[in-house]
């Protein structure tokens, strides 16, 4: 796709993760044409993200899609880990295992 865009004189302006339909994400490619206009094409999100990464193009997500997709995590496990590192972990434990 990157080579195809280049051969046609176009460029990827950005990728937008634009919708969720029946638990499937939808993406839109925003392409700059040689004449300077922007064309929007629907595409698979995985292909769109891969193309954006290869062309150093930004990836956006529509706020409503972000809200629907967001997952709240409990920080209990993270807090336990930080407490372990800060309060219980000793350098001497590592030295003992390295000898």
N, C-alpha and C positions, 0 to 999 in steps of 0.2 A: 504493500500500500504506500509506503514511504517513497519508493522508487516510482510508482505510478503517479503520485502527486507531483513529484519533481519533474517527471517526463512531460506532464501536461502543463507545467508552469504554475501550478497551484501550491498552496501551503495550508497546513492545518493551523487555524487561529486558536481554537480551543475545543475542548470536549466538555459537554455538559451531561451529567447523569440527571436525566430530566423527568423520569416518572417511574412508578412501580405499577405493573399490571399483573394481577394474579400471581403475586410473589416473585415476579421477574422484573429486574431492572431494565430500563430503557435508556439509551444514550443518543445524543445528537452530536454529529461532527459539524463544526463551523469551519467551512473551507473558504479561503481567499482564492478567487479566480485571477487569471492573468489580467483581466479587465478591471480588477479592483472591487468587484462586488463579492458579497459573502453569500455562499450557498449553505443551506442546512440539510444534512442527510441523516436519516435514522440509521443506527448501526448497533451491533451487539456491544454491550458495555466492555466485555473482556477485550475485544478487538480495538475498541476505541481507546481504552486505557493503554494498551500496548503501543498503539500508534502515537499517542501523546507522549509516552515515555521516550520513544525513539526519535521524536521530533522536538523534544524539549518544550512541548506546548502545555499550557495550564489545563488542569482538570477541575471542573466546578461541579457542585451538586446543588440542585434546587432545594431551597430551605424546607419545603414540605416533605420532600423525599428524605432529607436528613432527619427530620422529626420522626417520620414513620420508621426509619431504620435504626435510630439511636437505641442503644441498649445501656441501661443503667447497671453499673457493676457495683457490687459490694466491695468496699475497700478493706474489709476485715482481713482477708488474706494478705493484702499488701501491707497493712499496718503490722500484722504479725511478723512479716519478713523484715520490715524496717526495725522493729523492736529487737528482733534477733540480732541483726547486724549491729545495731547501735549499743545494745546492752549485754548480749551474751557471747558474741563472737570474739575470740581472742587470737591474736597473731601467733601465740605459742602453739595453738592447736594445729595450725598449718605447718609450722616448723617441725613438729613432732612427726607428721605424716610424710614429710619430705626426706627425712633421714633414713 
